[in-house]
Amino acid sequence: MSNMLGEVLSETKGKITSQRVLSAEGPKLEASFTSVGKLKGIDITEMATFWSMPRPGGALFGKGDGVMMTVDGEHVSWSGSGIGKFGQGGKMVWRGALYLQTSSTGKLASLNNVVAVFEFEADAMGNTTGKSWEWK
């Protein structure tokens, strides 16, 4: 089987901007973040919100939605899900998949209906880093 992951699709750095409890049962928590970085080498701003709930064994399961926008108005939306694990010093480390869509006819048009795998980390201070690869 050949390597199914392509080149790096996106790299971002940002900050968690809000957190709230959706339900005390579980509990189900929600977080939003904003970030800046590159998508296919193009400067972007990203906004996203996701929720998470604990799973047996100490991990979290989460789902989210986001949008990545260029300065000239192109955008790519995503929906995704993943598993989060606790790291040292209060860090959360997430791995999962994103499903992209865009109505763009410009530089980002090729991202419509792309599946990407991602790594996302948030430290105890709310600083985030993200990276994704196209799943070919």
A tleap script that builds the chain and sets N, CA, C and O, in Angstrom:
source leaprc.protein.ff14SB
mol = sequence {
  NMET SER ASN MET LEU GLY GLU VAL LEU SER
  GLU THR LYS GLY LYS ILE THR SER GLN ARG
  VAL LEU SER ALA GLU GLY PRO LYS LEU GLU
  ALA SER PHE THR SER VAL GLY LYS LEU LYS
  GLY ILE ASP ILE THR GLU MET ALA THR PHE
  TRP SER MET PRO ARG PRO GLY GLY ALA LEU
  PHE GLY LYS GLY ASP GLY VAL MET MET THR
  VAL ASP GLY GLU HIE VAL SER TRP SER GLY
  SER GLY ILE GLY LYS PHE GLY GLN GLY GLY
  LYS MET VAL TRP ARG GLY ALA LEU TYR LEU
  GLN THR SER SER THR GLY LYS LEU ALA SER
  LEU ASN ASN VAL VAL ALA VAL PHE GLU PHE
  GLU ALA ASP ALA MET GLY ASN THR THR GLY
  LYS SER TRP GLU TRP CLYS
}
set mol.1.N position { 0.852 -1.173 0.000 }
set mol.1.CA position { 0.000 0.000 0.000 }
set mol.1.C position { 0.895 1.233 0.000 }
set mol.1.O position { 1.873 1.295 0.746 }
set mol.2.N position { 0.568 2.195 -0.820 }
set mol.2.CA position { 1.370 3.417 -0.877 }
set mol.2.C position { 1.001 4.341 0.275 }
set mol.2.O position { -0.024 4.168 0.934 }
set mol.3.N position { 1.856 5.318 0.497 }
set mol.3.CA position { 1.602 6.309 1.538 }
set mol.3.C position { 0.333 7.084 1.182 }
set mol.3.O position { 0.242 7.671 0.103 }
set mol.4.N position { -0.634 7.085 2.083 }
set mol.4.CA position { -1.920 7.725 1.796 }
set mol.4.C position { -1.950 9.188 2.205 }
set mol.4.O position { -2.892 9.904 1.867 }
set mol.5.N position { -0.921 9.650 2.938 }
set mol.5.CA position { -0.910 11.037 3.351 }
set mol.5.C position { -0.085 11.851 2.379 }
set mol.5.O position { 1.039 11.485 2.037 }
set mol.6.N position { -0.649 12.950 1.943 }
set mol.6.CA position { 0.063 13.856 1.062 }
set mol.6.C position { 0.909 14.829 1.852 }
set mol.6.O position { 1.228 14.597 3.018 }
set mol.7.N position { 1.265 15.912 1.207 }
set mol.7.CA position { 2.063 16.948 1.856 }
set mol.7.C position { 1.233 17.657 2.918 }
set mol.7.O position { 0.011 17.515 2.982 }
set mol.8.N position { 1.928 18.420 3.743 }
set mol.8.CA position { 1.234 19.211 4.763 }
set mol.8.C position { 0.250 20.135 4.067 }
set mol.8.O position { 0.609 20.843 3.126 }
set mol.9.N position { -0.992 20.127 4.532 }
set mol.9.CA position { -2.049 20.958 3.959 }
set mol.9.C position { -2.125 22.296 4.686 }
set mol.9.O position { -2.219 23.349 4.056 }
set mol.10.N position { -2.084 22.246 6.033 }
set mol.10.CA position { -2.190 23.477 6.818 }
set mol.10.C position { -1.317 23.399 8.058 }
set mol.10.O position { -1.050 22.321 8.589 }
set mol.11.N position { -0.877 24.578 8.508 }
set mol.11.CA position { -0.177 24.732 9.780 }
set mol.11.C position { -0.661 26.034 10.396 }
set mol.11.O position { -0.646 27.075 9.740 }
set mol.12.N position { -1.093 25.982 11.665 }
set mol.12.CA position { -1.645 27.161 12.324 }
set mol.12.C position { -1.171 27.262 13.768 }
set mol.12.O position { -0.756 26.277 14.380 }
set mol.13.N position { -1.244 28.488 14.294 }
set mol.13.CA position { -1.018 28.753 15.713 }
set mol.13.C position { -2.095 29.718 16.153 }
set mol.13.O position { -2.456 30.637 15.418 }
set mol.14.N position { -2.615 29.507 17.370 }
set mol.14.CA position { -3.698 30.371 17.808 }
set mol.14.C position { -3.913 30.339 19.302 }
set mol.14.O position { -3.002 30.074 20.087 }
set mol.15.N position { -5.168 30.624 19.675 }
set mol.15.CA position { -5.521 30.778 21.082 }
set mol.15.C position { -6.973 30.351 21.288 }
set mol.15.O position { -7.849 30.671 20.485 }
set mol.16.N position { -7.208 29.625 22.375 }
set mol.16.CA position { -8.585 29.318 22.755 }
set mol.16.C position { -9.217 30.621 23.244 }
set mol.16.O position { -8.664 31.302 24.107 }
set mol.17.N position { -10.375 30.961 22.686 }
set mol.17.CA position { -11.007 32.248 22.981 }
set mol.17.C position { -12.173 32.141 23.948 }
set mol.17.O position { -12.532 33.127 24.592 }
set mol.18.N position { -12.772 30.959 24.061 }
set mol.18.CA position { -13.864 30.789 25.023 }
set mol.18.C position { -14.040 29.319 25.350 }
set mol.18.O position { -13.700 28.440 24.558 }
set mol.19.N position { -14.576 29.076 26.531 }
set mol.19.CA position { -14.898 27.723 26.972 }
set mol.19.C position { -16.194 27.804 27.757 }
set mol.19.O position { -16.453 28.782 28.458 }
set mol.20.N position { -17.011 26.752 27.629 }
set mol.20.CA position { -18.233 26.700 28.432 }
set mol.20.C position { -18.667 25.260 28.623 }
set mol.20.O position { -18.264 24.367 27.877 }
set mol.21.N position { -19.487 25.052 29.625 }
set mol.21.CA position { -20.036 23.737 29.927 }
set mol.21.C position { -21.388 23.632 29.231 }
set mol.21.O position { -22.291 24.422 29.504 }
set mol.22.N position { -21.531 22.658 28.330 }
set mol.22.CA position { -22.803 22.441 27.646 }
set mol.22.C position { -23.726 21.571 28.487 }
set mol.22.O position { -24.947 21.730 28.455 }
set mol.23.N position { -23.129 20.645 29.244 }
set mol.23.CA position { -23.900 19.768 30.107 }
set mol.23.C position { -22.989 19.274 31.220 }
set mol.23.O position { -21.832 18.928 30.983 }
set mol.24.N position { -23.525 19.244 32.444 }
set mol.24.CA position { -22.751 18.711 33.568 }
set mol.24.C position { -22.696 17.195 33.514 }
set mol.24.O position { -21.824 16.581 34.127 }
set mol.25.N position { -23.627 16.586 32.780 }
set mol.25.CA position { -23.615 15.132 32.623 }
set mol.25.C position { -22.569 14.776 31.587 }
set mol.25.O position { -22.602 15.278 30.464 }
set mol.26.N position { -21.691 13.957 31.942 }
set mol.26.CA position { -20.627 13.564 31.007 }
set mol.26.C position { -19.241 13.934 31.515 }
set mol.26.O position { -18.448 13.020 31.746 }
set mol.27.N position { -18.891 15.181 31.706 }
set mol.27.CA position { -19.523 16.424 31.231 }
set mol.27.C position { -19.245 16.667 29.743 }
set mol.27.O position { -18.314 16.098 29.171 }
set mol.28.N position { -20.062 17.516 29.134 }
set mol.28.CA position { -19.868 17.910 27.743 }
set mol.28.C position { -19.401 19.365 27.740 }
set mol.28.O position { -20.124 20.261 28.177 }
set mol.29.N position { -18.183 19.588 27.242 }
set mol.29.CA position { -17.564 20.906 27.257 }
set mol.29.C position { -17.406 21.430 25.847 }
set mol.29.O position { -17.258 20.656 24.901 }
set mol.30.N position { -17.439 22.754 25.704 }
set mol.30.CA position { -17.275 23.398 24.403 }
set mol.30.C position { -16.122 24.383 24.475 }
set mol.30.O position { -15.923 25.039 25.498 }
set mol.31.N position { -15.366 24.487 23.397 }
set mol.31.CA position { -14.285 25.468 23.305 }
set mol.31.C position { -14.266 26.054 21.901 }
set mol.31.O position { -14.590 25.375 20.928 }
set mol.32.N position { -13.884 27.316 21.809 }
set mol.32.CA position { -13.687 27.978 20.520 }
set mol.32.C position { -12.256 28.478 20.461 }
set mol.32.O position { -11.659 28.808 21.486 }
set mol.33.N position { -11.710 28.533 19.248 }
set mol.33.CA position { -10.366 29.081 19.083 }
set mol.33.C position { -10.275 29.862 17.783 }
set mol.33.O position { -11.062 29.654 16.860 }
set mol.34.N position { -9.308 30.758 17.725 }
set mol.34.CA position { -8.939 31.442 16.488 }
set mol.34.C position { -7.456 31.191 16.274 }
set mol.34.O position { -6.691 31.072 17.230 }
set mol.35.N position { -7.061 31.113 15.022 }
set mol.35.CA position { -5.662 30.889 14.710 }
set mol.35.C position { -5.312 31.547 13.383 }
set mol.35.O position { -6.186 31.939 12.610 }
set mol.36.N position { -4.020 31.657 13.143 }
set mol.36.CA position { -3.496 32.155 11.869 }
set mol.36.C position { -2.454 31.165 11.390 }
set mol.36.O position { -1.856 30.440 12.185 }
set mol.37.N position { -2.245 31.141 10.089 }
set mol.37.CA position { -1.248 30.236 9.551 }
set mol.37.C position { -1.330 30.154 8.052 }
set mol.37.O position { -1.667 31.125 7.375 }
set mol.38.N position { -1.017 28.972 7.535 }
set mol.38.CA position { -0.973 28.749 6.089 }
set mol.38.C position { -1.844 27.560 5.722 }
set mol.38.O position { -1.883 26.556 6.433 }
set mol.39.N position { -2.535 27.687 4.610 }
set mol.39.CA position { -3.317 26.617 4.004 }
set mol.39.C position { -2.868 26.532 2.556 }
set mol.39.O position { -3.087 27.464 1.782 }
set mol.40.N position { -2.244 25.429 2.185 }
set mol.40.CA position { -1.660 25.290 0.839 }
set mol.40.C position { -0.726 26.456 0.528 }
set mol.40.O position { -0.666 26.929 -0.607 }
set mol.41.N position { 0.007 26.917 1.553 }
set mol.41.CA position { 0.964 27.999 1.376 }
set mol.41.C position { 0.361 29.392 1.370 }
set mol.41.O position { 1.084 30.374 1.199 }
set mol.42.N position { -0.952 29.499 1.553 }
set mol.42.CA position { -1.663 30.789 1.516 }
set mol.42.C position { -1.988 31.214 2.946 }
set mol.42.O position { -2.440 30.397 3.748 }
set mol.43.N position { -1.761 32.490 3.268 }
set mol.43.CA position { -2.075 33.001 4.609 }
set mol.43.C position { -3.567 32.897 4.885 }
set mol.43.O position { -4.392 33.263 4.048 }
set mol.44.N position { -3.905 32.391 6.072 }
set mol.44.CA position { -5.311 32.246 6.462 }
set mol.44.C position { -5.514 32.649 7.906 }
set mol.44.O position { -4.579 32.694 8.705 }
set mol.45.N position { -6.771 32.941 8.217 }
set mol.45.CA position { -7.269 33.066 9.579 }
set mol.45.C position { -8.303 31.968 9.747 }
set mol.45.O position { -9.107 31.722 8.848 }
set mol.46.N position { -8.284 31.311 10.896 }
set mol.46.CA position { -9.208 30.201 11.151 }
set mol.46.C position { -10.008 30.489 12.413 }
set mol.46.O position { -9.474 31.018 13.388 }
set mol.47.N position { -11.279 30.144 12.390 }
set mol.47.CA position { -12.154 30.196 13.568 }
set mol.47.C position { -12.849 28.851 13.667 }
set mol.47.O position { -13.271 28.286 12.658 }
set mol.48.N position { -12.969 28.331 14.900 }
set mol.48.CA position { -13.598 27.027 15.060 }
set mol.48.C position { -14.182 26.876 16.455 }
set mol.48.O position { -13.758 27.539 17.402 }
set mol.49.N position { -15.164 25.989 16.561 }
set mol.49.CA position { -15.770 25.619 17.841 }
set mol.49.C position { -15.912 24.106 17.861 }
set mol.49.O position { -16.307 23.496 16.867 }
set mol.50.N position { -15.584 23.502 19.008 }
set mol.50.CA position { -15.736 22.051 19.136 }
set mol.50.C position { -16.227 21.715 20.531 }
set mol.50.O position { -16.053 22.486 21.474 }
set mol.51.N position { -16.839 20.558 20.643 }
set mol.51.CA position { -17.251 20.050 21.954 }
set mol.51.C position { -16.514 18.755 22.218 }
set mol.51.O position { -16.077 18.074 21.290 }
set mol.52.N position { -16.380 18.423 23.490 }
set mol.52.CA position { -15.719 17.172 23.857 }
set mol.52.C position { -16.383 16.562 25.076 }
set mol.52.O position { -16.961 17.257 25.912 }
set mol.53.N position { -16.282 15.228 25.155 }
set mol.53.CA position { -16.805 14.464 26.294 }
set mol.53.C position { -15.801 13.379 26.657 }
set mol.53.O position { -15.124 12.842 25.781 }
set mol.54.N position { -15.700 13.052 27.952 }
set mol.54.CA position { -14.774 12.002 28.365 }
set mol.54.C position { -15.196 10.632 27.853 }
set mol.54.O position { -16.380 10.352 27.662 }
set mol.55.N position { -14.198 9.794 27.640 }
set mol.55.CA position { -14.390 8.394 27.266 }
set mol.55.C position { -13.711 7.536 28.317 }
set mol.55.O position { -12.800 8.006 28.998 }
set mol.56.N position { -14.132 6.295 28.462 }
set mol.56.CA position { -13.441 5.395 29.393 }
set mol.56.C position { -11.956 5.314 29.034 }
set mol.56.O position { -11.598 5.296 27.857 }
set mol.57.N position { -11.109 5.267 30.035 }
set mol.57.CA position { -9.675 5.165 29.796 }
set mol.57.C position { -8.950 6.492 29.810 }
set mol.57.O position { -7.741 6.539 29.583 }
set mol.58.N position { -9.671 7.579 30.073 }
set mol.58.CA position { -9.018 8.871 30.231 }
set mol.58.C position { -8.902 9.731 28.992 }
set mol.58.O position { -8.317 10.811 29.065 }
set mol.59.N position { -9.430 9.306 27.860 }
set mol.59.CA position { -9.384 10.120 26.643 }
set mol.59.C position { -10.684 10.918 26.508 }
set mol.59.O position { -11.637 10.709 27.259 }
set mol.60.N position { -10.702 11.835 25.538 }
set mol.60.CA position { -11.894 12.611 25.199 }
set mol.60.C position { -12.244 12.332 23.746 }
set mol.60.O position { -11.362 12.080 22.925 }
set mol.61.N position { -13.534 12.377 23.432 }
set mol.61.CA position { -13.995 12.351 22.047 }
set mol.61.C position { -14.565 13.722 21.763 }
set mol.61.O position { -15.277 14.280 22.599 }
set mol.62.N position { -14.265 14.283 20.591 }
set mol.62.CA position { -14.764 15.611 20.255 }
set mol.62.C position { -15.172 15.739 18.812 }
set mol.62.O position { -14.703 15.002 17.944 }
set mol.63.N position { -16.066 16.700 18.565 }
set mol.63.CA position { -16.505 17.053 17.212 }
set mol.63.C position { -16.499 18.563 17.094 }
set mol.63.O position { -16.752 19.272 18.069 }
set mol.64.N position { -16.206 19.061 15.884 }
set mol.64.CA position { -16.172 20.504 15.711 }
set mol.64.C position { -16.422 20.937 14.289 }
set mol.64.O position { -16.493 20.132 13.361 }
set mol.65.N position { -16.552 22.251 14.154 }
set mol.65.CA position { -16.749 22.901 12.863 }
set mol.65.C position { -15.888 24.152 12.833 }
set mol.65.O position { -15.702 24.820 13.850 }
set mol.66.N position { -15.358 24.461 11.640 }
set mol.66.CA position { -14.534 25.643 11.515 }
set mol.66.C position { -14.525 26.180 10.110 }
set mol.66.O position { -15.066 25.575 9.184 }
set mol.67.N position { -13.891 27.342 9.969 }
set mol.67.CA position { -13.728 27.961 8.657 }
set mol.67.C position { -12.349 28.605 8.605 }
set mol.67.O position { -11.901 29.237 9.562 }
set mol.68.N position { -11.689 28.428 7.463 }
set mol.68.CA position { -10.399 29.047 7.196 }
set mol.68.C position { -10.602 30.046 6.067 }
set mol.68.O position { -11.143 29.704 5.016 }
set mol.69.N position { -10.158 31.301 6.291 }
set mol.69.CA position { -10.415 32.375 5.322 }
set mol.69.C position { -9.116 33.041 4.897 }
set mol.69.O position { -8.206 33.241 5.702 }
set mol.70.N position { -9.048 33.381 3.606 }
set mol.70.CA position { -7.905 34.134 3.090 }
set mol.70.C position { -8.234 35.615 3.121 }
set mol.70.O position { -9.395 35.992 3.281 }
set mol.71.N position { -7.214 36.462 2.970 }
set mol.71.CA position { -7.444 37.912 2.987 }
set mol.71.C position { -8.249 38.379 1.783 }
set mol.71.O position { -8.877 39.436 1.837 }
set mol.72.N position { -8.242 37.603 0.687 }
set mol.72.CA position { -9.012 38.022 -0.491 }
set mol.72.C position { -10.392 37.361 -0.568 }
set mol.72.O position { -11.031 37.382 -1.620 }
set mol.73.N position { -10.854 36.771 0.548 }
set mol.73.CA position { -12.242 36.341 0.626 }
set mol.73.C position { -12.524 34.884 0.329 }
set mol.73.O position { -13.672 34.455 0.446 }
set mol.74.N position { -11.522 34.106 -0.051 }
set mol.74.CA position { -11.784 32.681 -0.237 }
set mol.74.C position { -11.920 32.027 1.134 }
set mol.74.O position { -11.334 32.490 2.113 }
set mol.75.N position { -12.685 30.965 1.194 }
set mol.75.CA position { -12.821 30.255 2.464 }
set mol.75.C position { -13.021 28.759 2.231 }
set mol.75.O position { -13.542 28.323 1.204 }
set mol.76.N position { -12.585 27.999 3.226 }
set mol.76.CA position { -12.792 26.554 3.262 }
set mol.76.C position { -13.413 26.251 4.617 }
set mol.76.O position { -12.866 26.631 5.653 }
set mol.77.N position { -14.549 25.572 4.615 }
set mol.77.CA position { -15.199 25.155 5.863 }
set mol.77.C position { -14.814 23.712 6.151 }
set mol.77.O position { -14.509 22.943 5.240 }
set mol.78.N position { -14.832 23.357 7.427 }
set mol.78.CA position { -14.557 21.968 7.788 }
set mol.78.C position { -15.458 21.512 8.926 }
set mol.78.O position { -15.902 22.305 9.756 }
set mol.79.N position { -15.711 20.222 8.937 }
set mol.79.CA position { -16.328 19.517 10.058 }
set mol.79.C position { -15.384 18.378 10.376 }
set mol.79.O position { -14.792 17.786 9.474 }
set mol.80.N position { -15.241 18.068 11.654 }
set mol.80.CA position { -14.305 17.013 11.989 }
set mol.80.C position { -14.582 16.392 13.336 }
set mol.80.O position { -15.454 16.835 14.085 }
set mol.81.N position { -13.819 15.354 13.626 }
set mol.81.CA position { -13.913 14.693 14.924 }
set mol.81.C position { -12.558 14.094 15.258 }
set mol.81.O position { -11.723 13.874 14.381 }
set mol.82.N position { -12.355 13.836 16.549 }
set mol.82.CA position { -11.076 13.287 16.950 }
set mol.82.C position { -11.076 12.802 18.383 }
set mol.82.O position { -12.063 12.917 19.109 }
set mol.83.N position { -9.937 12.256 18.763 }
set mol.83.CA position { -9.701 11.768 20.119 }
set mol.83.C position { -8.648 12.653 20.757 }
set mol.83.O position { -7.600 12.911 20.165 }
set mol.84.N position { -8.930 13.118 21.971 }
set mol.84.CA position { -7.989 13.938 22.717 }
set mol.84.C position { -7.447 13.193 23.914 }
set mol.84.O position { -8.167 12.452 24.582 }
set mol.85.N position { -6.157 13.399 24.181 }
set mol.85.CA position { -5.515 12.782 25.338 }
set mol.85.C position { -4.777 13.857 26.119 }
set mol.85.O position { -4.290 14.832 25.549 }
set mol.86.N position { -4.702 13.667 27.430 }
set mol.86.CA position { -4.015 14.615 28.289 }
set mol.86.C position { -2.514 14.388 28.212 }
set mol.86.O position { -2.041 13.254 28.280 }
set mol.87.N position { -1.765 15.488 28.066 }
set mol.87.CA position { -0.313 15.427 28.045 }
set mol.87.C position { 0.255 16.082 29.289 }
set mol.87.O position { -0.486 16.425 30.211 }
set mol.88.N position { 1.555 16.253 29.317 }
set mol.88.CA position { 2.230 16.844 30.465 }
set mol.88.C position { 1.872 18.314 30.617 }
set mol.88.O position { 1.700 19.030 29.631 }
set mol.89.N position { 1.761 18.753 31.868 }
set mol.89.CA position { 1.544 20.165 32.161 }
set mol.89.C position { 0.200 20.716 31.735 }
set mol.89.O position { 0.070 21.918 31.504 }
set mol.90.N position { -0.804 19.859 31.626 }
set mol.90.CA position { -2.133 20.331 31.253 }
set mol.90.C position { -2.383 20.439 29.766 }
set mol.90.O position { -3.408 20.980 29.352 }
set mol.91.N position { -1.470 19.935 28.952 }
set mol.91.CA position { -1.632 19.978 27.496 }
set mol.91.C position { -2.690 18.972 27.060 }
set mol.91.O position { -2.807 17.893 27.640 }
set mol.92.N position { -3.456 19.327 26.043 }
set mol.92.CA position { -4.386 18.403 25.378 }
set mol.92.C position { -3.851 18.151 23.970 }
set mol.92.O position { -3.511 19.089 23.249 }
set mol.93.N position { -3.781 16.887 23.591 }
set mol.93.CA position { -3.261 16.481 22.290 }
set mol.93.C position { -4.376 15.755 21.550 }
set mol.93.O position { -4.863 14.718 22.000 }
set mol.94.N position { -4.777 16.314 20.404 }
set mol.94.CA position { -5.878 15.766 19.616 }
set mol.94.C position { -5.361 15.206 18.298 }
set mol.94.O position { -4.427 15.748 17.706 }
set mol.95.N position { -5.980 14.111 17.840 }
set mol.95.CA position { -5.725 13.535 16.526 }
set mol.95.C position { -7.075 13.147 15.933 }
set mol.95.O position { -7.941 12.630 16.639 }
set mol.96.N position { -7.256 13.399 14.624 }
set mol.96.CA position { -8.536 13.045 14.025 }
set mol.96.C position { -8.592 13.362 12.546 }
set mol.96.O position { -7.563 13.456 11.876 }
set mol.97.N position { -9.808 13.525 12.044 }
set mol.97.CA position { -10.034 13.768 10.621 }
set mol.97.C position { -10.928 14.989 10.420 }
set mol.97.O position { -11.809 15.277 11.231 }
set mol.98.N position { -10.681 15.693 9.328 }
set mol.98.CA position { -11.468 16.856 8.920 }
set mol.98.C position { -12.033 16.592 7.530 }
set mol.98.O position { -11.374 15.984 6.686 }
set mol.99.N position { -13.256 17.054 7.302 }
set mol.99.CA position { -13.922 16.923 6.012 }
set mol.99.C position { -14.138 18.333 5.486 }
set mol.99.O position { -14.915 19.102 6.054 }
set mol.100.N position { -13.445 18.675 4.392 }
set mol.100.CA position { -13.416 20.044 3.880 }
set mol.100.C position { -14.460 20.255 2.795 }
set mol.100.O position { -14.830 19.338 2.061 }
set mol.101.N position { -14.920 21.505 2.723 }
set mol.101.CA position { -15.784 21.896 1.613 }
set mol.101.C position { -15.571 23.377 1.327 }
set mol.101.O position { -15.299 24.170 2.229 }
set mol.102.N position { -15.701 23.730 0.044 }
set mol.102.CA position { -15.571 25.125 -0.360 }
set mol.102.C position { -16.352 25.357 -1.642 }
set mol.102.O position { -16.499 24.464 -2.477 }
set mol.103.N position { -16.842 26.567 -1.772 }
set mol.103.CA position { -17.464 26.988 -3.030 }
set mol.103.C position { -16.485 27.844 -3.827 }
set mol.103.O position { -16.845 28.411 -4.859 }
set mol.104.N position { -15.259 27.933 -3.350 }
set mol.104.CA position { -14.221 28.727 -3.988 }
set mol.104.C position { -13.958 28.236 -5.411 }
set mol.104.O position { -13.967 27.034 -5.677 }
set mol.105.N position { -13.727 29.176 -6.311 }
set mol.105.CA position { -13.309 28.824 -7.669 }
set mol.105.C position { -11.876 29.293 -7.904 }
set mol.105.O position { -11.364 29.220 -9.022 }
set mol.106.N position { -11.228 29.779 -6.829 }
set mol.106.CA position { -9.864 30.300 -6.923 }
set mol.106.C position { -8.831 29.292 -6.465 }
set mol.106.O position { -8.923 28.100 -6.755 }
set mol.107.N position { -7.842 29.801 -5.738 }
set mol.107.CA position { -6.684 28.999 -5.321 }
set mol.107.C position { -7.050 27.824 -4.421 }
set mol.107.O position { -6.314 26.839 -4.367 }
set mol.108.N position { -8.178 27.914 -3.713 }
set mol.108.CA position { -8.551 26.864 -2.774 }
set mol.108.C position { -9.609 25.901 -3.314 }
set mol.108.O position { -10.079 25.028 -2.584 }
set mol.109.N position { -9.987 26.051 -4.584 }
set mol.109.CA position { -11.046 25.219 -5.184 }
set mol.109.C position { -10.738 23.727 -5.081 }
set mol.109.O position { -11.654 22.916 -4.941 }
set mol.110.N position { -9.469 23.361 -5.149 }
set mol.110.CA position { -9.097 21.941 -5.132 }
set mol.110.C position { -9.340 21.286 -3.776 }
set mol.110.O position { -9.225 20.066 -3.654 }
set mol.111.N position { -9.672 22.071 -2.764 }
set mol.111.CA position { -9.898 21.522 -1.427 }
set mol.111.C position { -11.333 21.065 -1.198 }
set mol.111.O position { -11.639 20.521 -0.137 }
set mol.112.N position { -12.221 21.276 -2.172 }
set mol.112.CA position { -13.598 20.837 -1.996 }
set mol.112.C position { -13.644 19.315 -1.906 }
set mol.112.O position { -13.080 18.613 -2.745 }
set mol.113.N position { -14.320 18.818 -0.883 }
set mol.113.CA position { -14.502 17.384 -0.641 }
set mol.113.C position { -13.202 16.634 -0.323 }
set mol.113.O position { -13.108 15.430 -0.561 }
set mol.114.N position { -12.219 17.330 0.203 }
set mol.114.CA position { -10.972 16.706 0.641 }
set mol.114.C position { -11.136 16.199 2.075 }
set mol.114.O position { -11.797 16.835 2.897 }
set mol.115.N position { -10.534 15.062 2.361 }
set mol.115.CA position { -10.443 14.543 3.727 }
set mol.115.C position { -9.012 14.779 4.192 }
set mol.115.O position { -8.058 14.471 3.477 }
set mol.116.N position { -8.872 15.324 5.388 }
set mol.116.CA position { -7.548 15.580 5.957 }
set mol.116.C position { -7.459 14.937 7.332 }
set mol.116.O position { -8.460 14.830 8.040 }
set mol.117.N position { -6.272 14.514 7.705 }
set mol.117.CA position { -6.028 14.080 9.078 }
set mol.117.C position { -5.302 15.216 9.785 }
set mol.117.O position { -4.555 15.968 9.161 }
set mol.118.N position { -5.526 15.338 11.094 }
set mol.118.CA position { -4.954 16.484 11.794 }
set mol.118.C position { -4.327 16.094 13.120 }
set mol.118.O position { -4.624 15.053 13.706 }
set mol.119.N position { -3.439 16.984 13.566 }
set mol.119.CA position { -2.897 17.014 14.920 }
set mol.119.C position { -3.219 18.399 15.453 }
set mol.119.O position { -3.012 19.397 14.762 }
set mol.120.N position { -3.721 18.465 16.670 }
set mol.120.CA position { -4.061 19.751 17.282 }
set mol.120.C position { -3.669 19.671 18.752 }
set mol.120.O position { -3.999 18.702 19.435 }
set mol.121.N position { -2.973 20.676 19.232 }
set mol.121.CA position { -2.565 20.701 20.630 }
set mol.121.C position { -2.937 22.034 21.250 }
set mol.121.O position { -2.852 23.083 20.611 }
set mol.122.N position { -3.350 21.972 22.501 }
set mol.122.CA position { -3.638 23.181 23.279 }
set mol.122.C position { -2.917 23.033 24.614 }
set mol.122.O position { -3.051 22.009 25.283 }
set mol.123.N position { -2.148 24.059 25.005 }
set mol.123.CA position { -1.455 23.989 26.288 }
set mol.123.C position { -2.343 24.549 27.395 }
set mol.123.O position { -3.453 25.013 27.136 }
set mol.124.N position { -1.852 24.503 28.611 }
set mol.124.CA position { -2.639 24.936 29.775 }
set mol.124.C position { -2.987 26.416 29.729 }
set mol.124.O position { -3.919 26.847 30.407 }
set mol.125.N position { -2.258 27.204 28.944 }
set mol.125.CA position { -2.528 28.642 28.812 }
set mol.125.C position { -3.485 28.940 27.655 }
set mol.125.O position { -3.825 30.100 27.420 }
set mol.126.N position { -3.924 27.900 26.929 }
set mol.126.CA position { -4.858 28.091 25.817 }
set mol.126.C position { -4.200 28.371 24.485 }
set mol.126.O position { -4.890 28.707 23.522 }
set mol.127.N position { -2.881 28.241 24.397 }
set mol.127.CA position { -2.191 28.417 23.119 }
set mol.127.C position { -2.363 27.146 22.295 }
set mol.127.O position { -2.247 26.038 22.820 }
set mol.128.N position { -2.639 27.309 21.014 }
set mol.128.CA position { -2.916 26.159 20.153 }
set mol.128.C position { -1.936 26.070 18.985 }
set mol.128.O position { -1.409 27.078 18.514 }
set mol.129.N position { -1.708 24.846 18.534 }
set mol.129.CA position { -0.990 24.598 17.288 }
set mol.129.C position { -1.756 23.511 16.549 }
set mol.129.O position { -2.277 22.578 17.161 }
set mol.130.N position { -1.819 23.639 15.242 }
set mol.130.CA position { -2.512 22.650 14.437 }
set mol.130.C position { -1.756 22.360 13.158 }
set mol.130.O position { -1.052 23.217 12.624 }
set mol.131.N position { -1.913 21.140 12.677 }
set mol.131.CA position { -1.279 20.734 11.430 }
set mol.131.C position { -2.184 19.695 10.781 }
set mol.131.O position { -2.741 18.841 11.470 }
set mol.132.N position { -2.336 19.762 9.455 }
set mol.132.CA position { -3.148 18.763 8.761 }
set mol.132.C position { -2.457 18.329 7.473 }
set mol.132.O position { -1.631 19.041 6.903 }
set mol.133.N position { -2.837 17.120 7.043 }
set mol.133.CA position { -2.330 16.524 5.819 }
set mol.133.C position { -3.513 16.022 5.012 }
set mol.133.O position { -4.464 15.484 5.580 }
set mol.134.N position { -3.470 16.188 3.695 }
set mol.134.CA position { -4.521 15.626 2.859 }
set mol.134.C position { -4.413 14.103 2.867 }
set mol.134.O position { -3.325 13.547 2.717 }
set mol.135.N position { -5.552 13.440 3.045 }
set mol.135.CA position { -5.604 11.982 2.986 }
set mol.135.C position { -5.978 11.626 1.562 }
set mol.135.O position { -7.117 11.829 1.143 }
set mol.136.N position { -5.024 11.095 0.821 }
set mol.136.CA position { -5.229 10.819 -0.604 }
set mol.136.C position { -5.875 9.481 -0.830 }
set mol.136.O position { -6.116 9.097 -1.975 }
savepdb mol mol.pdb
quit
